Amino acid sequence: MKNINVDSLPKAGPYSHAVVSGGLIFVSGQIGTEKGKKTGFKEQFENAVRKADSILKASGSSLDRAVKVVVYLADRKYFQEMNELFEKYFPHRPSRTTVVCDFIDEEILTEVDITAEA
């Protein structure tokens, strides 16, 4: 097992940005909010995916090697927009789970976690 952290990305607790194990990379959930800036769903989704991609690249992988993506939504009303954005970033169609949930911070509209091939 190898822990991966990207110094330029913040963390909200005592965890690794990713763990590499058994030929897979498990990226911790990434949110897309920006400190001091009000962001909409599209911007948050894109920011979260870009952060996850940075972590994957630091781990020797990339978005196109994603095999499983979990997307958390603050509201079901974002589902169709998420589908359109998802297709843009994941045209190879990895497996996906989508969960509507209540986030700790009401500014968070989405979170993305990814499992990819190393």
KEBADO-471357 format. One line per field, with one value per residue: y, x, z of N, C-alpha, C, CB in turn; residue in one letter. Coordinates in Angstrom, 2 decimals. Glycine has a CB too. Example, Ala and Ser with C-alpha at 12.3 -4.5 7.8 and 13.67 -1.06 7.14 Angstrom:
n_Y: c(-5.69_-2.25) $
n_X: c(13.19_12.85) $
n_Z: c(7.80_7.08) $
ca_Y: c(-4.50_-1.06) $
ca_X: c(12.30_13.67) $
ca_Z: c(7.80_7.14) $
c_Y: c(-3.30_0.03) $
c_X: c(13.20_12.90) $
c_Z: c(7.80_7.87) $
cb_Y: c(-4.47_-0.60) $
cb_X: c(11.31_14.08) $
cb_Z: c(9.05_5.72) $
rest: c(A_S) $
This chain:
n_Y: c(-1.18_2.23_5.58_8.60_12.04_15.37_18.25_20.81_20.65_21.03_19.30_17.96_16.58_13.83_11.99_10.29_11.69_9.82_6.24_3.71_0.44_-3.03_-2.74_-0.77_2.62_4.48_7.22_9.70_11.31_14.28_17.70_20.62_23.26_26.68_28.53_31.41_32.07_32.04_29.30_27.58_24.54_23.33_24.44_23.54_20.73_20.40_21.46_19.59_17.23_17.98_18.24_15.57_14.42_15.58_14.28_11.63_11.80_12.39_9.95_8.38_7.82_8.49_10.26_8.81_6.23_5.55_3.32_3.14_5.44_7.50_9.70_12.30_14.13_17.21_17.70_16.22_17.60_18.25_16.10_15.60_17.59_16.78_14.30_15.15_16.55_14.48_12.74_14.26_14.29_11.62_9.87_7.21_5.76_4.64_2.47_3.67_5.20_7.11_9.32_10.98_13.34_14.82_17.33_18.25_20.94_23.48_24.82_23.05_21.33_19.06_16.03_14.00_10.77_8.52_5.42_4.04_2.42_1.64) $
n_X: c(0.84_0.50_0.57_-0.72_-0.28_-1.07_0.57_-0.40_-3.12_-5.85_-6.79_-9.39_-9.02_-7.46_-6.36_-5.35_-4.87_-5.04_-4.85_-2.74_-3.14_-3.00_-2.92_-4.72_-5.95_-7.26_-9.04_-9.65_-12.75_-13.46_-14.23_-15.66_-15.77_-14.67_-12.65_-14.00_-15.44_-18.44_-19.81_-21.34_-23.14_-22.00_-19.39_-18.39_-18.49_-16.70_-14.35_-13.96_-13.51_-11.19_-9.41_-9.36_-8.24_-5.68_-4.68_-4.77_-2.89_-0.59_-0.33_0.38_-1.52_-4.63_-7.70_-8.84_-8.36_-10.06_-12.15_-14.31_-16.63_-17.89_-20.46_-21.58_-24.44_-25.90_-28.52_-31.20_-31.91_-29.66_-28.96_-29.32_-27.67_-25.25_-24.97_-24.48_-22.04_-20.51_-20.28_-18.65_-16.17_-15.70_-15.72_-15.27_-16.92_-16.91_-17.91_-20.54_-21.82_-24.42_-25.25_-27.63_-27.27_-26.77_-24.62_-21.90_-21.20_-23.21_-22.64_-21.46_-22.08_-21.56_-19.60_-16.86_-15.60_-13.05_-12.05_-9.30_-7.29_-3.93) $
n_Z: c(0.00_-0.82_0.13_-1.20_-1.49_-2.43_-2.30_-2.99_-2.76_-0.53_2.54_4.57_6.88_8.70_6.46_3.43_0.15_-1.81_-2.08_-3.16_-4.09_-4.72_-7.53_-8.06_-7.75_-5.20_-4.88_-2.54_-1.70_-3.48_-3.27_-4.85_-4.05_-3.61_-1.53_-0.12_-2.39_-4.19_-5.77_-8.50_-9.44_-11.81_-11.93_-9.47_-9.83_-11.98_-10.81_-8.74_-10.20_-11.58_-9.42_-8.53_-10.80_-10.73_-8.48_-9.36_-11.45_-9.96_-8.85_-10.92_-12.86_-14.61_-15.52_-17.63_-16.96_-15.03_-13.27_-11.63_-10.43_-7.92_-7.37_-5.45_-4.72_-3.70_-4.16_-5.95_-8.21_-9.64_-11.15_-14.02_-15.16_-14.05_-15.37_-18.02_-17.71_-16.69_-18.87_-20.50_-19.10_-18.61_-21.02_-21.62_-20.07_-17.21_-14.45_-12.29_-9.35_-8.03_-5.50_-3.56_-1.08_2.20_2.84_5.08_4.96_3.79_1.45_-0.27_-3.20_-4.63_-4.63_-5.57_-5.89_-6.94_-8.35_-9.88_-12.43_-11.71) $
ca_Y: c(0.00_3.48_6.76_9.71_13.36_16.45_19.38_21.99_20.43_20.96_18.15_18.34_15.66_12.94_10.93_10.48_12.04_8.54_5.07_2.77_-0.92_-4.07_-2.29_0.26_3.87_4.87_8.65_10.19_12.24_15.65_18.68_21.66_24.63_27.51_29.37_32.81_32.28_31.32_28.52_26.80_23.10_22.99_24.80_22.63_19.40_20.47_21.62_18.31_16.28_18.42_17.87_14.12_14.16_15.92_13.20_10.47_12.03_12.23_8.52_7.69_7.41_9.61_10.05_7.80_4.90_5.37_2.15_3.35_6.82_7.76_11.12_12.69_15.35_17.84_17.73_15.44_18.49_18.34_14.82_15.70_18.38_15.91_13.33_15.83_16.80_13.19_12.23_15.06_13.91_10.16_9.32_5.76_5.23_3.73_2.24_4.86_5.26_8.49_9.37_12.28_13.34_16.08_17.59_18.96_22.36_23.69_25.36_21.94_20.82_17.75_15.43_12.93_9.90_7.72_4.29_3.93_1.51_2.27) $
ca_X: c(0.00_1.24_-0.26_-0.42_-0.79_-0.68_0.77_-1.18_-4.55_-6.17_-7.51_-10.23_-8.84_-6.28_-6.48_-4.54_-5.63_-5.28_-4.09_-2.50_-3.09_-3.52_-3.05_-5.76_-5.80_-8.50_-8.97_-10.61_-13.74_-13.03_-15.30_-15.25_-15.94_-13.47_-12.71_-14.32_-16.09_-19.70_-19.72_-22.50_-22.93_-21.07_-18.03_-17.97_-18.23_-15.46_-13.24_-13.76_-12.91_-9.81_-8.63_-9.18_-7.30_-4.35_-4.28_-4.49_-1.62_0.48_-0.28_0.80_-2.69_-5.40_-9.15_-9.24_-8.13_-11.08_-13.01_-15.49_-16.78_-19.05_-20.79_-22.52_-25.16_-26.64_-29.93_-31.47_-32.09_-28.39_-28.66_-29.17_-26.46_-24.12_-24.83_-23.86_-20.65_-19.86_-19.96_-17.52_-14.94_-15.55_-16.34_-15.07_-18.05_-16.65_-19.11_-20.82_-22.90_-24.79_-25.93_-28.10_-26.96_-26.71_-23.22_-21.60_-21.21_-24.31_-22.11_-21.02_-23.14_-21.18_-18.33_-16.54_-14.47_-12.71_-11.13_-8.71_-6.16_-2.62) $
ca_Z: c(0.00_-0.89_0.32_-2.10_-1.12_-3.33_-1.40_-3.38_-2.49_0.90_3.07_5.70_7.98_8.69_5.47_2.23_-1.05_-2.49_-1.67_-4.25_-3.55_-5.59_-8.92_-8.17_-7.02_-4.55_-4.61_-1.55_-2.25_-3.72_-3.46_-5.79_-3.56_-3.55_-0.34_-0.34_-3.69_-4.40_-7.00_-8.89_-9.56_-12.90_-11.52_-8.40_-10.39_-12.76_-9.86_-8.04_-11.15_-11.82_-8.23_-8.58_-11.89_-10.21_-7.57_-10.20_-12.15_-8.96_-8.57_-12.13_-13.62_-15.17_-15.55_-18.60_-16.37_-13.98_-13.44_-10.79_-9.95_-7.06_-7.38_-4.40_-5.08_-2.62_-4.54_-7.16_-9.36_-10.37_-11.79_-15.47_-15.42_-13.73_-16.46_-19.16_-17.36_-16.53_-20.20_-20.98_-18.41_-18.58_-22.23_-21.66_-19.29_-16.09_-13.63_-11.49_-8.37_-7.72_-4.20_-3.11_0.35_2.94_3.17_6.32_4.62_2.85_0.20_-1.12_-4.05_-5.17_-4.27_-6.50_-5.58_-8.11_-8.30_-11.21_-12.60_-11.46) $
c_Y: c(1.24_4.64_7.88_10.98_14.39_17.72_20.59_21.85_20.33_19.63_18.62_17.41_14.78_11.75_11.24_10.92_10.78_7.46_4.17_1.39_-1.89_-3.64_-1.24_1.49_4.27_6.33_9.02_11.20_13.65_16.54_19.80_23.08_25.36_28.49_30.83_33.12_31.43_30.61_27.74_25.34_22.76_23.27_23.87_21.24_19.40_20.64_20.30_17.30_16.68_18.07_16.36_13.75_14.48_14.82_11.95_10.63_11.89_10.76_7.70_7.21_8.65_9.26_8.95_6.36_4.63_4.15_2.28_4.79_6.86_9.27_11.35_14.03_15.89_17.82_16.95_16.31_18.63_17.10_14.93_16.48_17.55_14.89_13.94_16.09_15.50_12.64_12.97_14.57_12.41_9.52_7.81_5.03_4.20_3.46_3.45_4.59_6.73_8.48_10.80_12.30_14.76_16.29_18.35_20.47_22.58_24.32_24.25_21.39_19.43_17.32_14.23_12.09_8.88_6.57_4.10_2.87_2.27_2.24) $
c_X: c(0.89_0.27_0.22_-1.06_-0.25_-0.63_-0.11_-2.68_-4.81_-6.85_-8.28_-10.06_-7.62_-6.45_-5.55_-5.44_-5.96_-4.43_-3.97_-2.33_-3.66_-3.74_-4.12_-5.39_-7.17_-8.38_-10.06_-11.55_-13.21_-14.24_-14.77_-15.48_-14.60_-13.64_-12.96_-15.03_-17.35_-19.62_-20.98_-22.14_-21.88_-19.63_-17.52_-17.66_-16.89_-14.24_-12.92_-13.08_-11.47_-8.91_-8.33_-8.18_-5.87_-3.81_-3.95_-3.16_-0.44_0.68_0.15_-0.35_-3.38_-6.88_-9.56_-8.97_-9.11_-11.94_-14.31_-15.50_-18.04_-19.25_-21.86_-23.13_-25.91_-28.14_-30.10_-31.63_-30.82_-28.09_-28.43_-27.92_-25.21_-23.89_-24.12_-22.37_-19.87_-19.41_-18.76_-16.19_-14.66_-16.20_-16.19_-16.07_-17.67_-17.94_-19.30_-21.95_-23.16_-25.64_-26.36_-27.96_-26.98_-25.26_-23.08_-21.68_-22.27_-23.87_-21.70_-22.22_-22.84_-19.82_-18.12_-15.42_-14.30_-11.79_-10.63_-7.62_-4.86_-1.79) $
c_Z: c(0.00_-0.76_-0.60_-1.55_-2.09_-2.48_-1.73_-3.12_-1.00_1.26_4.30_6.90_7.80_7.75_4.31_1.08_-1.85_-1.85_-2.89_-3.63_-4.57_-7.03_-9.15_-7.35_-6.50_-4.14_-3.61_-2.22_-2.34_-3.93_-4.34_-5.33_-3.58_-2.39_-0.72_-1.64_-3.77_-5.75_-7.24_-9.08_-10.61_-12.47_-10.42_-8.94_-11.14_-11.85_-9.17_-8.96_-11.44_-10.64_-8.25_-9.67_-11.46_-9.31_-8.37_-10.92_-11.20_-8.60_-9.79_-13.00_-14.19_-15.18_-16.52_-18.13_-15.21_-14.30_-12.65_-10.30_-9.07_-7.03_-6.32_-4.81_-3.87_-2.89_-5.84_-8.40_-10.19_-11.21_-13.30_-15.84_-15.14_-14.84_-17.66_-18.90_-17.25_-17.89_-20.80_-20.39_-18.43_-19.82_-22.36_-20.77_-18.22_-15.33_-12.72_-10.51_-8.10_-6.45_-3.93_-1.60_0.93_3.37_4.48_6.11_3.55_1.53_-0.78_-1.88_-4.61_-4.62_-5.19_-5.90_-6.70_-7.73_-9.73_-11.24_-12.38_-12.72) $
cb_Y: c(0.00_3.57_7.22_9.41_13.72_16.59_19.79_22.27_19.16_22.12_16.96_18.35_14.79_12.44_10.78_9.19_13.03_8.65_4.31_3.18_-1.02_-4.57_-3.44_-0.30_5.00_3.95_9.48_10.84_12.22_15.72_19.23_21.46_24.64_28.28_29.24_33.59_31.95_32.28_27.58_27.36_22.41_23.78_26.26_22.54_18.97_21.63_22.70_17.76_16.23_19.93_18.26_13.40_14.96_17.25_12.91_10.27_13.43_13.03_8.04_6.52_6.58_9.96_11.34_8.04_4.77_6.63_0.90_2.35_7.84_7.17_11.59_12.78_15.08_19.28_19.21_14.60_19.86_18.58_13.85_16.36_19.68_15.19_12.79_17.16_17.58_12.19_12.36_16.54_14.39_9.58_9.98_5.41_4.60_4.32_0.92_6.05_4.48_9.17_8.84_12.56_12.70_16.08_18.37_18.57_22.83_24.56_26.26_20.81_21.77_17.80_15.01_13.49_9.18_8.59_2.98_5.28_0.86_1.55) $
cb_X: c(-0.96_2.04_-0.24_-0.93_-0.42_-1.69_2.20_-0.95_-5.04_-7.08_-6.53_-11.68_-10.06_-6.00_-7.95_-3.78_-4.83_-4.97_-4.77_-1.23_-3.87_-4.80_-3.32_-7.12_-5.17_-8.82_-9.12_-9.88_-14.98_-12.08_-15.81_-15.95_-16.54_-13.24_-11.42_-13.10_-15.13_-20.93_-18.52_-23.12_-24.23_-21.42_-18.00_-19.05_-19.38_-15.53_-13.57_-15.11_-13.73_-9.77_-9.38_-10.53_-7.69_-4.40_-5.41_-5.62_-1.61_0.15_-1.64_1.64_-3.68_-4.90_-9.85_-8.52_-6.68_-11.97_-12.27_-15.51_-16.88_-18.85_-21.28_-21.82_-26.14_-26.16_-30.45_-32.72_-32.55_-27.26_-29.78_-30.41_-26.46_-24.35_-26.21_-24.58_-20.56_-20.80_-21.18_-17.73_-15.00_-16.16_-15.76_-13.65_-19.02_-15.57_-18.98_-21.18_-22.54_-25.56_-25.00_-29.60_-25.59_-27.69_-22.55_-20.21_-19.79_-25.35_-20.91_-20.34_-23.40_-21.14_-18.28_-16.14_-14.67_-12.05_-11.83_-8.13_-6.18_-1.86) $
cb_Z: c(1.22_-2.22_1.80_-3.56_0.35_-4.55_-1.43_-4.84_-3.21_1.30_3.43_5.28_8.13_10.10_4.98_1.87_-1.92_-4.00_-0.45_-5.09_-2.21_-5.06_-9.78_-7.70_-7.92_-3.32_-5.92_-0.34_-1.41_-4.93_-2.09_-7.05_-2.14_-4.91_0.48_-0.28_-4.85_-4.33_-6.96_-10.15_-9.90_-14.18_-11.03_-7.33_-11.34_-13.75_-8.82_-7.54_-12.47_-12.08_-6.93_-8.83_-13.14_-9.44_-6.54_-11.22_-12.80_-7.69_-8.10_-11.77_-12.74_-16.60_-15.94_-19.90_-15.87_-13.84_-13.02_-9.59_-11.15_-5.60_-8.79_-2.99_-6.25_-2.40_-4.70_-6.96_-8.88_-9.39_-11.53_-16.10_-14.56_-12.38_-16.87_-19.46_-16.04_-15.83_-21.13_-20.64_-17.00_-17.29_-23.45_-21.22_-20.23_-15.14_-12.79_-12.39_-7.05_-8.91_-3.07_-3.56_0.59_4.18_2.05_6.84_4.11_3.49_0.49_-0.26_-5.18_-6.71_-2.75_-7.89_-4.20_-9.18_-7.73_-11.65_-14.01_-10.30) $
rest: c(M_K_N_I_N_V_D_S_L_P_K_A_G_P_Y_S_H_A_V_V_S_G_G_L_I_F_V_S_G_Q_I_G_T_E_K_G_K_K_T_G_F_K_E_Q_F_E_N_A_V_R_K_A_D_S_I_L_K_A_S_G_S_S_L_D_R_A_V_K_V_V_V_Y_L_A_D_R_K_Y_F_Q_E_M_N_E_L_F_E_K_Y_F_P_H_R_P_S_R_T_T_V_V_C_D_F_I_D_E_E_I_L_T_E_V_D_I_T_A_E_A) $
